[in-house]
């Protein structure tokens, strides 16, 4: 029996491993995380940074997307790409907060854009379309008073 024990334990371990990996293949433990409403804001910012017009447009839906597509057709894609890059150059930071879900397919977030001389906040209204969040509407920008302007040296503070 002592001679067979290592062989039995090894066979048992192999069978357990085969069953484990077969089970794992059928129902993966690591599922792809569901997209969150905030993700579309970061996708929009990535597209802006890169000047990727088509990726930028994919972040939007409805009348807002139609207006942007009209702007692209009037300006031309290369000019709109340059416009996006210039927009990004002005922004020094972005903060996304205050997620509010109206239901499973609608949400809104506050997006604060930090510029060198000012901060602006906008409420972005989002809609879930075919498992992807899209920006459906953007409220007007609200200027936020900054106590200490961006880039102010610590030694300049009193």
C-alpha positions in Angstrom: 0.0 0.0 0.0 2.9 2.3 0.8 4.3 1.9 -2.7 0.9 2.8 -4.3 0.1 5.8 -2.1 2.3 8.3 -4.1 0.7 7.1 -7.4 -2.8 7.4 -6.0 -2.2 10.9 -4.7 -0.6 12.0 -8.0 -3.6 10.6 -10.0 -6.0 12.3 -7.6 -4.2 15.6 -8.0 -4.2 15.3 -11.8 -7.9 14.4 -11.9 -8.7 17.4 -9.6 -6.7 19.7 -11.8 -8.4 18.5 -15.0 -11.9 18.9 -13.4 -11.0 22.4 -12.1 -9.7 23.7 -15.4 -12.7 22.1 -17.3 -15.1 23.8 -14.9 -13.3 27.1 -15.2 -13.4 27.0 -19.0 -17.2 26.5 -18.9 -17.9 29.3 -16.5 -15.0 31.8 -16.3 -14.3 33.3 -12.9 -13.0 36.5 -14.3 -15.8 38.0 -16.3 -15.3 41.2 -18.2 -16.4 44.1 -16.0 -19.6 45.8 -17.1 -18.9 49.3 -18.5 -19.7 52.1 -16.1 -21.2 55.4 -17.1 -18.0 57.3 -16.2 -16.1 55.2 -18.8 -17.5 57.2 -21.7 -16.1 60.4 -20.3 -12.6 58.9 -20.2 -13.0 57.5 -23.7 -14.1 61.0 -24.9 -11.0 62.5 -23.2 -8.7 59.9 -24.7 -10.2 60.6 -28.2 -9.8 64.3 -27.6 -6.2 63.9 -26.6 -5.4 61.8 -29.7 -7.5 64.0 -32.0 -9.4 60.8 -33.0 -12.5 62.2 -34.5 -14.3 58.9 -35.1 -13.6 57.6 -31.6 -14.8 61.0 -30.2 -18.1 60.8 -32.2 -18.7 57.2 -30.9 -18.9 58.7 -27.4 -22.1 60.6 -28.3 -25.7 59.8 -29.3 -28.9 61.6 -30.3 -29.1 65.3 -31.4 -25.7 66.0 -29.8 -24.0 63.5 -32.0 -25.8 64.9 -35.1 -24.6 68.4 -34.2 -21.0 67.2 -33.8 -21.2 65.2 -37.1 -22.4 68.4 -38.8 -19.5 70.3 -37.4 -17.1 67.6 -38.6 -18.6 67.7 -42.1 -18.4 71.6 -42.2 -14.9 71.8 -40.8 -13.5 68.7 -42.3 -12.0 65.8 -40.3 -8.4 67.1 -40.2 -9.5 70.5 -38.9 -11.8 69.0 -36.3 -9.0 66.7 -35.2 -6.8 69.8 -34.7 -9.6 71.4 -32.8 -9.9 68.5 -30.4 -6.1 68.5 -29.8 -6.2 72.2 -29.1 -9.1 71.7 -26.7 -7.1 69.0 -24.9 -4.0 71.3 -24.7 -6.0 73.8 -22.7 -7.2 71.2 -20.1 -4.8 70.4 -17.3 -7.1 68.0 -15.5 -10.5 66.4 -15.4 -12.6 65.2 -12.5 -15.7 63.0 -12.8 -18.1 62.9 -9.8 -21.7 62.8 -8.6 -22.9 59.8 -10.6 -26.7 59.7 -10.6 -28.6 56.9 -12.1 -32.2 57.6 -13.2 -32.7 54.0 -14.2 -30.7 51.1 -15.7 -30.2 52.9 -19.0 -29.9 56.6 -18.0 -27.4 58.4 -15.8 -25.7 61.7 -15.3 -22.3 62.7 -14.0 -20.6 66.0 -13.2 -17.5 66.6 -15.2 -15.1 69.3 -13.9 -12.5 70.6 -16.4 -9.5 72.2 -14.8 -7.8 74.9 -17.0 -4.8 77.0 -16.1 -6.9 80.0 -15.2 -10.3 78.6 -14.4 -12.4 75.5 -13.6 -15.6 74.7 -15.4 -18.2 72.0 -14.5 -20.8 70.5 -16.8 -23.4 67.9 -16.2 -23.3 65.1 -18.8 -26.4 63.1 -19.3 -25.7 59.5 -20.4 -27.7 56.8 -22.1 -26.9 53.1 -22.3 -27.2 52.0 -25.9 -26.3 48.4 -26.9 -24.2 47.8 -23.8 -22.2 51.1 -24.2 -22.7 54.3 -22.4 -23.1 57.4 -24.7 -23.3 61.1 -23.9 -26.8 62.2 -24.9 -26.8 65.8 -23.6 -24.4 68.2 -21.9 -25.6 71.1 -19.8 -24.0 74.5 -20.1 -20.6 75.1 -18.4 -20.7 76.5 -14.9 -17.6 78.4 -14.0 -16.2 77.4 -10.6 -14.2 79.9 -8.6 -10.8 78.6 -7.7 -9.2 79.6 -4.4 -5.7 78.9 -5.7 -5.1 79.1 -9.5 -3.5 76.0 -11.1 0.2 76.3 -11.3 0.6 78.8 -8.4 3.9 78.2 -6.6 3.6 77.2 -2.9 5.9 80.1 -2.0 3.3 82.5 -3.5 0.7 81.5 -0.9 0.1 83.5 2.3 
